[in-house]
């Protein structure tokens, strides 16, 4: 593919992406969302308030308003815990596949200990997530 063709393909994708973004914005407005004067810190697109939640339509993600520096950690903790749980789940999947293919006692022992540790980490993360949710609903 020539450089000109690659450039045209990129331009077509950008137009399709822009059309999709405009369609999603229109759909949000029709469904009662409010376009705000604030912008997304990631892509600089306008933010929308949808059923009481701030969202970036372009990024298709919720946005948390932070007033002070110490609120950043509180706001990002649920995201961090979710990413941790996803990483642990992926590692458990990999280790389970390895476990199924081995018969070496020492390797079985190491894999079992690592899997048990990851499962414990996953449960602790879930417990912390639930505790944070309960605290947020009480405030």
Phi, psi and omega in degrees: 000132182285164178298323179295317179296318178298319179296316179296318179298318177298320179294320179296316178298319180297319179294316179298316180298317179295319177298319179296318179299314180296320179297316180293323177297314180299315179300318180297315180297318179297329182273006174104005178291154177250130173277130184257166178278348179283154181242157178293133179289346181267310188243357180065020174275157179296144176272155178237146171258116182237113182049047176081001181246135175281132180220149169260121181289322181294311179284340183058048181218153174289154179235137180252129178277128182238128181270319185231161184302320183291343178283343180299314180297316179299317182290327184270347183302313179300322178294317179298316180295321177296316178297320177299313180298321177295318179295317179297317179299317179297318179294321177299321178298314180298312182294325177297318177297319178295317180302320181295335185260004183242151175233002181286122183304316181294318178293321177300318180296313180296316179297317181298317179295318180294318179297316179299319179296317179293321178296319177298315178300318179299313181296321177296320178296316179297317179299317179295319178300315179296318179299316179297319178298316180297318180296322181291324180286337178280338182271000000 
